[in-house]
Amino acid sequence: MMGQMMFVLCKNLTIENFCMLLFVATINDYVMKTSHFLLSFCFLISLQTALAQDPSTYTFKKPSANGTGKVYMGREIARVMSFEGVEWLERNSRTQEENTTLALASLPLKSNSIVADIGAGSGFYTFRVAQRIPKGKVYAVEIQGDAIAYLKKKATDDRLANVEVIKGTEKAPNLPDSSIDLAFMVDVYHELQHPYAYLAALRRALKPNGQLLLLEYKEEDPSVAIKPEHKMSVRQAKKELAANGFKLVKNGTFLPWQHFLLFKKTDN
């Protein structure tokens, strides 16, 4: 029956119509094969990009009390402190407990330095640094909306024109390439949810001789009464930063609670 129907159809077709149908069928087949190839190609590119941003070195476990359960190079990444903790950042005892005056005086700054305070929070360091570099600039980088609004208002209220608030992401500070002399993180690095991708983005943002400073609570010192997930050892920091193109050039031991770890970009 099917053969008879095809015979009748073909019999009633003109040569021109038959050729047109054959041409359309060929084109449709080509489009389907091409689409399949392009979809496969795009999938592979997306997969490669994802792997490049989040390599297989991340593993997962049951989260600890203050951790995420995501592990990078043997260290569980800590939960991000909410901006509801702003009172802790601005507490009156902070200057004495952490000797922030000495920490600020030890920053490698010039009057025209361009710096980025990554995870600026309330801007405790941002606005003090801004006053030390009147010809320079401070990018206050944050991802939390409440913190961004707080920083913008304070910059306006204090009339500090050399402070620019930047909304970053979990994977990048959203700064121009080769734009900053120094990036610093004060008790922030251990909370980066994507340290591999973030450090790569920071390398791009730093100038060729740019530096990265980490202030991190001392894991080696049990007297530092900070939750374990929010502390780091020098050994762990060196391991992670070395794997991402940074070399430790200064290990300051002069602060009571924190490591003062200054890194520079390496050539690789």
LOKOLLUM-363734 format. One record per residue (C-alpha): y, x, z; residue in three letters. Coordinates in nm, 2 decimals. Layout:
+--------+--------+--------+-----+
!  north !   east !     up !  aa !
+--------+--------+--------+-----+
!      Y !      X !      Z ! ALA !
...
+--------+--------+--------+-----+
//
This chain:
+--------+--------+--------+-----+
!  north !   east !     up !  aa !
+--------+--------+--------+-----+
!   0.00 !   0.00 !   0.00 ! MET !
!   0.24 !   0.28 !   0.09 ! MET !
!   0.16 !   0.46 !  -0.23 ! GLY !
!   0.23 !   0.15 !  -0.43 ! GLN !
!   0.57 !   0.10 !  -0.26 ! MET !
!   0.67 !   0.46 !  -0.33 ! MET !
!   0.56 !   0.42 !  -0.69 ! PHE !
!   0.78 !   0.11 !  -0.73 ! VAL !
!   1.08 !   0.28 !  -0.56 ! LEU !
!   1.05 !   0.59 !  -0.78 ! CYS !
!   1.00 !   0.37 !  -1.09 ! LYS !
!   1.33 !   0.19 !  -1.03 ! ASN !
!   1.52 !   0.51 !  -0.96 ! LEU !
!   1.73 !   0.68 !  -1.23 ! THR !
!   1.71 !   1.05 !  -1.27 ! ILE !
!   2.06 !   1.08 !  -1.13 ! GLU !
!   1.98 !   0.88 !  -0.82 ! ASN !
!   1.66 !   1.06 !  -0.76 ! PHE !
!   1.84 !   1.40 !  -0.77 ! CYS !
!   2.11 !   1.27 !  -0.54 ! MET !
!   1.85 !   1.16 !  -0.28 ! LEU !
!   1.67 !   1.49 !  -0.31 ! LEU !
!   2.00 !   1.68 !  -0.26 ! PHE !
!   2.10 !   1.47 !   0.05 ! VAL !
!   1.75 !   1.52 !   0.20 ! ALA !
!   1.78 !   1.90 !   0.15 ! THR !
!   2.13 !   1.91 !   0.30 ! ILE !
!   2.01 !   1.70 !   0.61 ! ASN !
!   1.72 !   1.94 !   0.66 ! ASP !
!   1.95 !   2.24 !   0.64 ! TYR !
!   2.20 !   2.09 !   0.88 ! VAL !
!   1.92 !   2.01 !   1.13 ! MET !
!   1.78 !   2.36 !   1.11 ! LYS !
!   2.13 !   2.52 !   1.14 ! THR !
!   2.22 !   2.30 !   1.44 ! SER !
!   1.90 !   2.40 !   1.61 ! HIS !
!   1.97 !   2.76 !   1.55 ! PHE !
!   2.33 !   2.74 !   1.67 ! LEU !
!   2.23 !   2.55 !   1.99 ! LEU !
!   1.97 !   2.81 !   2.07 ! SER !
!   2.22 !   3.09 !   2.00 ! PHE !
!   2.48 !   2.93 !   2.23 ! CYS !
!   2.22 !   2.88 !   2.50 ! PHE !
!   2.13 !   3.25 !   2.49 ! LEU !
!   2.49 !   3.36 !   2.50 ! ILE !
!   2.56 !   3.13 !   2.80 ! SER !
!   2.25 !   3.26 !   2.98 ! LEU !
!   2.36 !   3.62 !   2.92 ! GLN !
!   2.71 !   3.54 !   3.05 ! THR !
!   2.57 !   3.37 !   3.36 ! ALA !
!   2.34 !   3.66 !   3.43 ! LEU !
!   2.62 !   3.91 !   3.39 ! ALA !
!   2.84 !   3.72 !   3.64 ! GLN !
!   2.57 !   3.64 !   3.89 ! ASP !
!   2.29 !   3.90 !   3.86 ! PRO !
!   1.94 !   3.85 !   3.99 ! SER !
!   2.03 !   4.07 !   4.30 ! THR !
!   2.13 !   3.75 !   4.48 ! TYR !
!   1.85 !   3.61 !   4.68 ! THR !
!   1.83 !   3.31 !   4.91 ! PHE !
!   1.70 !   3.24 !   5.26 ! LYS !
!   1.74 !   2.98 !   5.53 ! LYS !
!   2.11 !   3.00 !   5.63 ! PRO !
!   2.19 !   3.15 !   5.97 ! SER !
!   2.44 !   2.99 !   6.21 ! ALA !
!   2.75 !   3.12 !   6.02 ! ASN !
!   2.60 !   3.22 !   5.69 ! GLY !
!   2.54 !   3.07 !   5.35 ! THR !
!   2.18 !   3.17 !   5.30 ! GLY !
!   2.29 !   3.37 !   4.99 ! LYS !
!   2.20 !   3.73 !   5.02 ! VAL !
!   2.37 !   4.02 !   4.84 ! TYR !
!   2.22 !   4.37 !   4.86 ! MET !
!   2.05 !   4.29 !   5.19 ! GLY !
!   2.36 !   4.12 !   5.35 ! ARG !
!   2.39 !   3.74 !   5.40 ! GLU !
!   2.72 !   3.62 !   5.27 ! ILE !
!   2.93 !   3.45 !   5.54 ! ALA !
!   3.07 !   3.10 !   5.53 ! ARG !
!   3.44 !   3.08 !   5.43 ! VAL !
!   3.67 !   3.02 !   5.72 ! MET !
!   3.86 !   2.69 !   5.68 ! SER !
!   4.23 !   2.70 !   5.68 ! PHE !
!   4.20 !   2.48 !   5.99 ! GLU !
!   4.16 !   2.81 !   6.17 ! GLY !
!   4.52 !   2.91 !   6.09 ! VAL !
!   4.60 !   2.92 !   6.46 ! GLU !
!   4.35 !   3.21 !   6.50 ! TRP !
!   4.52 !   3.40 !   6.22 ! LEU !
!   4.87 !   3.35 !   6.37 ! GLU !
!   4.77 !   3.39 !   6.74 ! ARG !
!   5.02 !   3.58 !   6.95 ! ASN !
!   4.76 !   3.83 !   7.07 ! SER !
!   4.65 !   3.94 !   6.72 ! ARG !
!   4.90 !   4.23 !   6.70 ! THR !
!   4.77 !   4.39 !   7.01 ! GLN !
!   4.40 !   4.31 !   6.97 ! GLU !
!   4.38 !   4.44 !   6.61 ! GLU !
!   4.68 !   4.68 !   6.62 ! ASN !
!   4.82 !   4.52 !   6.31 ! THR !
!   5.13 !   4.73 !   6.33 ! THR !
!   4.92 !   5.05 !   6.28 ! LEU !
!   4.72 !   4.88 !   6.01 ! ALA !
!   5.03 !   4.79 !   5.82 ! LEU !
!   5.19 !   5.14 !   5.86 ! ALA !
!   4.87 !   5.29 !   5.72 ! SER !
!   4.87 !   5.09 !   5.40 ! LEU !
!   4.93 !   5.32 !   5.09 ! PRO !
!   5.26 !   5.16 !   4.98 ! LEU !
!   5.57 !   5.27 !   4.80 ! LYS !
!   5.89 !   5.07 !   4.78 ! SER !
!   5.80 !   4.95 !   4.43 ! ASN !
!   5.43 !   4.89 !   4.48 ! SER !
!   5.26 !   4.59 !   4.32 ! ILE !
!   5.00 !   4.46 !   4.56 ! VAL !
!   4.76 !   4.17 !   4.61 ! ALA !
!   4.66 !   4.01 !   4.94 ! ASP !
!   4.32 !   3.86 !   4.85 ! ILE !
!   4.24 !   3.57 !   5.07 ! GLY !
!   4.59 !   3.57 !   5.21 ! ALA !
!   4.54 !   3.28 !   5.45 ! GLY !
!   4.85 !   3.22 !   5.65 ! SER !
!   5.02 !   3.53 !   5.50 ! GLY !
!   5.02 !   3.72 !   5.82 ! PHE !
!   4.99 !   4.04 !   5.62 ! TYR !
!   5.15 !   3.91 !   5.30 ! THR !
!   5.50 !   3.86 !   5.44 ! PHE !
!   5.50 !   4.18 !   5.65 ! ARG !
!   5.40 !   4.38 !   5.34 ! VAL !
!   5.67 !   4.21 !   5.13 ! ALA !
!   5.94 !   4.33 !   5.37 ! GLN !
!   5.81 !   4.69 !   5.33 ! ARG !
!   5.83 !   4.69 !   4.95 ! ILE !
!   6.17 !   4.54 !   4.86 ! PRO !
!   6.15 !   4.67 !   4.50 ! LYS !
!   5.78 !   4.58 !   4.46 ! GLY !
!   5.58 !   4.26 !   4.46 ! LYS !
!   5.30 !   4.09 !   4.66 ! VAL !
!   5.06 !   3.84 !   4.50 ! TYR !
!   4.92 !   3.62 !   4.78 ! ALA !
!   4.59 !   3.50 !   4.64 ! VAL !
!   4.42 !   3.20 !   4.78 ! GLU !
!   4.17 !   2.93 !   4.68 ! ILE !
!   4.23 !   2.67 !   4.95 ! GLN !
!   4.49 !   2.41 !   4.87 ! GLY !
!   4.63 !   2.39 !   5.23 ! ASP !
!   4.68 !   2.77 !   5.24 ! ALA !
!   4.85 !   2.77 !   4.91 ! ILE !
!   5.10 !   2.50 !   5.02 ! ALA !
!   5.16 !   2.69 !   5.35 ! TYR !
!   5.22 !   3.02 !   5.17 ! LEU !
!   5.46 !   2.87 !   4.92 ! LYS !
!   5.67 !   2.70 !   5.19 ! LYS !
!   5.69 !   3.01 !   5.40 ! LYS !
!   5.79 !   3.23 !   5.10 ! ALA !
!   6.07 !   2.98 !   5.03 ! THR !
!   6.17 !   2.95 !   5.40 ! ASP !
!   6.18 !   3.33 !   5.45 ! ASP !
!   6.36 !   3.38 !   5.11 ! ARG !
!   6.11 !   3.64 !   5.00 ! LEU !
!   6.15 !   3.65 !   4.62 ! ALA !
!   5.89 !   3.93 !   4.59 ! ASN !
!   5.61 !   3.71 !   4.70 ! VAL !
!   5.42 !   3.51 !   4.44 ! GLU !
!   5.14 !   3.27 !   4.54 ! VAL !
!   4.84 !   3.27 !   4.31 ! ILE !
!   4.55 !   3.02 !   4.30 ! LYS !
!   4.24 !   3.22 !   4.25 ! GLY !
!   3.88 !   3.11 !   4.21 ! THR !
!   3.56 !   3.20 !   4.39 ! GLU !
!   3.49 !   3.46 !   4.11 ! LYS !
!   3.83 !   3.60 !   4.03 ! ALA !
!   4.18 !   3.64 !   4.17 ! PRO !
!   4.34 !   3.53 !   3.84 ! ASN !
!   4.56 !   3.84 !   3.81 ! LEU !
!   4.67 !   4.01 !   3.49 ! PRO !
!   4.47 !   4.32 !   3.38 ! ASP !
!   4.60 !   4.65 !   3.50 ! SER !
!   4.88 !   4.48 !   3.70 ! SER !
!   4.84 !   4.60 !   4.06 ! ILE !
!   4.85 !   4.93 !   4.25 ! ASP !
!   4.66 !   4.80 !   4.56 ! LEU !
!   4.44 !   4.50 !   4.64 ! ALA !
!   4.36 !   4.45 !   5.01 ! PHE !
!   4.13 !   4.21 !   5.19 ! MET !
!   4.17 !   4.15 !   5.56 ! VAL !
!   3.85 !   4.02 !   5.71 ! ASP !
!   3.78 !   3.85 !   5.37 ! VAL !
!   3.53 !   4.06 !   5.17 ! TYR !
!   3.23 !   3.94 !   5.37 ! HIS !
!   3.32 !   3.58 !   5.27 ! GLU !
!   3.33 !   3.63 !   4.89 ! LEU !
!   3.07 !   3.39 !   4.75 ! GLN !
!   3.04 !   3.59 !   4.43 ! HIS !
!   3.11 !   3.96 !   4.52 ! PRO !
!   2.97 !   4.10 !   4.20 ! TYR !
!   3.19 !   3.89 !   3.97 ! ALA !
!   3.49 !   3.92 !   4.20 ! TYR !
!   3.48 !   4.30 !   4.22 ! LEU !
!   3.45 !   4.32 !   3.84 ! ALA !
!   3.76 !   4.10 !   3.81 ! ALA !
!   3.95 !   4.31 !   4.07 ! LEU !
!   3.86 !   4.63 !   3.88 ! ARG !
!   4.03 !   4.48 !   3.57 ! ARG !
!   4.34 !   4.38 !   3.77 ! ALA !
!   4.38 !   4.72 !   3.92 ! LEU !
!   4.58 !   4.99 !   3.74 ! LYS !
!   4.39 !   5.31 !   3.64 ! PRO !
!   4.47 !   5.47 !   3.97 ! ASN !
!   4.46 !   5.15 !   4.17 ! GLY !
!   4.30 !   5.12 !   4.51 ! GLN !
!   4.11 !   4.86 !   4.71 ! LEU !
!   4.14 !   4.83 !   5.09 ! LEU !
!   3.89 !   4.65 !   5.31 ! LEU !
!   3.96 !   4.57 !   5.67 ! LEU !
!   3.64 !   4.44 !   5.82 ! GLU !
!   3.52 !   4.38 !   6.18 ! TYR !
!   3.29 !   4.66 !   6.29 ! LYS !
!   2.93 !   4.57 !   6.28 ! GLU !
!   2.84 !   4.89 !   6.45 ! GLU !
!   3.04 !   4.80 !   6.76 ! ASP !
!   2.88 !   4.53 !   6.98 ! PRO !
!   3.19 !   4.51 !   7.19 ! SER !
!   3.38 !   4.35 !   6.90 ! VAL !
!   3.33 !   3.99 !   6.99 ! ALA !
!   3.30 !   3.85 !   6.63 ! ILE !
!   3.02 !   3.64 !   6.49 ! LYS !
!   2.76 !   3.88 !   6.32 ! PRO !
!   2.80 !   3.72 !   5.97 ! GLU !
!   3.17 !   3.80 !   5.98 ! HIS !
!   3.12 !   4.18 !   6.05 ! LYS !
!   3.03 !   4.46 !   5.82 ! MET !
!   2.91 !   4.82 !   5.86 ! SER !
!   3.06 !   5.11 !   5.68 ! VAL !
!   2.72 !   5.18 !   5.52 ! ARG !
!   2.69 !   4.83 !   5.38 ! GLN !
!   3.04 !   4.82 !   5.25 ! ALA !
!   2.99 !   5.16 !   5.08 ! LYS !
!   2.67 !   5.05 !   4.92 ! LYS !
!   2.81 !   4.73 !   4.77 ! GLU !
!   3.14 !   4.88 !   4.65 ! LEU !
!   2.96 !   5.18 !   4.50 ! ALA !
!   2.74 !   4.95 !   4.30 ! ALA !
!   3.05 !   4.78 !   4.16 ! ASN !
!   3.25 !   5.08 !   4.05 ! GLY !
!   3.44 !   5.19 !   4.37 ! PHE !
!   3.43 !   5.51 !   4.57 ! LYS !
!   3.53 !   5.54 !   4.94 ! LEU !
!   3.82 !   5.78 !   4.98 ! VAL !
!   3.93 !   5.70 !   5.34 ! LYS !
!   3.73 !   5.58 !   5.64 ! ASN !
!   3.99 !   5.51 !   5.90 ! GLY !
!   3.85 !   5.48 !   6.25 ! THR !
!   4.19 !   5.42 !   6.43 ! PHE !
!   4.18 !   5.04 !   6.46 ! LEU !
!   4.03 !   4.89 !   6.77 ! PRO !
!   3.82 !   4.61 !   6.60 ! TRP !
!   3.82 !   4.68 !   6.23 ! GLN !
!   3.71 !   4.94 !   5.98 ! HIS !
!   4.00 !   5.07 !   5.75 ! PHE !
!   3.81 !   5.14 !   5.43 ! LEU !
!   4.01 !   5.26 !   5.13 ! LEU !
!   3.84 !   5.27 !   4.79 ! PHE !
!   3.94 !   5.38 !   4.44 ! LYS !
!   3.81 !   5.29 !   4.10 ! LYS !
!   3.55 !   5.51 !   3.95 ! THR !
!   3.51 !   5.58 !   3.58 ! ASP !
!   3.18 !   5.39 !   3.54 ! ASN !
+--------+--------+--------+-----+
//
